[in-house]
């Protein structure tokens, strides 16, 4: 009694399907990397604007510390600020307390705000 094995059938197109699946997986990975790169650029830009706003607010407070007897002269509202998109600066004086508010807004984004407060000794 002899047992014969059936002849193996040839697989046609299996390698092509495997290659297409590999290209699909690779493409999804590349799209994820591009998305992460775009997100990181946006986050770094936001961080730069926050640092610039902090510098500008401290610069305004420095002007107040340099002239403590004339604090009211330095009060201002919604003055344009260079270096920030749609940047505005407000300096409010309340006795010996100064509040500097820097606002900016990138196109298509929410309004961001940085506030710095200081007490200025007017009795030198």
C-alpha positions in Angstrom: 0.0 0.0 0.0 1.5 3.2 -1.1 0.4 6.6 0.2 0.8 9.4 -2.2 1.0 12.9 -1.1 -0.9 15.5 -3.1 1.3 17.8 -5.1 1.9 21.1 -3.3 0.0 24.0 -4.8 2.0 27.0 -5.7 1.3 30.2 -3.8 0.9 33.1 -6.2 1.1 36.7 -5.0 1.9 35.9 -1.4 5.2 37.8 -1.6 3.5 40.8 -3.2 1.0 40.9 -0.3 3.7 40.7 2.3 5.6 43.5 0.6 2.5 45.7 0.5 1.8 45.1 4.2 5.4 46.0 5.0 5.1 49.3 3.0 1.8 50.1 4.8 3.4 49.6 8.2 6.4 51.7 7.2 4.2 54.4 5.9 2.2 54.6 9.1 5.5 54.9 11.0 6.7 57.7 8.8 3.4 59.6 9.2 3.7 59.3 13.0 7.3 60.7 12.9 6.1 63.6 10.7 3.2 64.3 13.1 5.6 64.3 16.1 7.9 66.7 14.3 5.1 69.1 13.6 4.0 68.9 17.3 7.5 69.5 18.6 7.9 72.6 16.3 4.7 74.0 17.7 5.7 73.3 21.3 9.1 74.9 20.9 7.6 77.9 19.3 5.2 78.3 22.2 8.1 78.0 24.6 10.1 80.7 22.8 7.1 83.1 22.9 6.7 82.5 26.6 10.4 83.2 27.2 10.2 86.3 25.1 7.1 87.5 27.0 8.9 86.9 30.3 11.8 88.9 29.1 9.6 91.8 27.9 7.7 91.9 31.2 10.9 91.9 33.3 12.3 94.6 31.0 9.2 96.8 31.7 9.5 96.1 35.5 13.2 97.2 35.2 12.1 100.5 33.8 9.8 101.0 36.8 12.5 100.1 39.3 14.8 102.6 37.6 12.3 105.4 38.1 10.3 104.7 41.3 9.2 108.2 42.0 7.3 108.5 38.7 5.5 105.1 38.5 2.2 106.6 37.2 4.0 107.9 34.1 4.8 104.3 33.1 1.2 103.0 33.1 0.1 101.9 29.7 -2.6 99.8 28.1 -2.4 97.5 25.0 0.8 98.8 23.6 2.1 96.8 20.6 5.0 94.6 21.4 7.5 93.7 18.7 8.7 90.1 18.6 5.4 88.5 19.6 2.6 87.7 17.1 -0.2 90.2 17.9 1.7 91.1 21.1 0.2 93.6 23.5 1.6 95.0 26.8 -0.3 96.5 29.6 1.3 98.1 32.7 -1.0 98.8 35.6 0.1 100.7 38.7 -1.7 100.5 42.0 0.2 102.4 44.7 3.6 100.7 45.0 2.4 97.5 43.1 3.1 97.2 39.4 1.5 94.5 37.2 2.8 93.9 33.7 0.7 91.8 31.4 1.9 90.5 28.0 -0.6 89.0 25.6 0.0 87.4 22.3 -1.9 85.2 19.8 -0.6 83.1 17.0 -2.9 82.7 14.0 -5.5 80.0 14.7 -4.5 79.7 18.3 -5.9 80.9 21.6 -4.7 84.1 23.3 -1.7 83.5 25.6 -0.9 85.7 28.6 2.1 86.2 30.9 1.7 88.3 34.0 4.5 89.7 36.2 3.9 91.6 39.4 6.4 93.6 41.6 6.3 95.9 44.5 8.3 99.0 43.9 9.7 100.8 46.9 8.8 104.5 46.3 10.3 105.7 49.6 14.0 105.9 48.8 
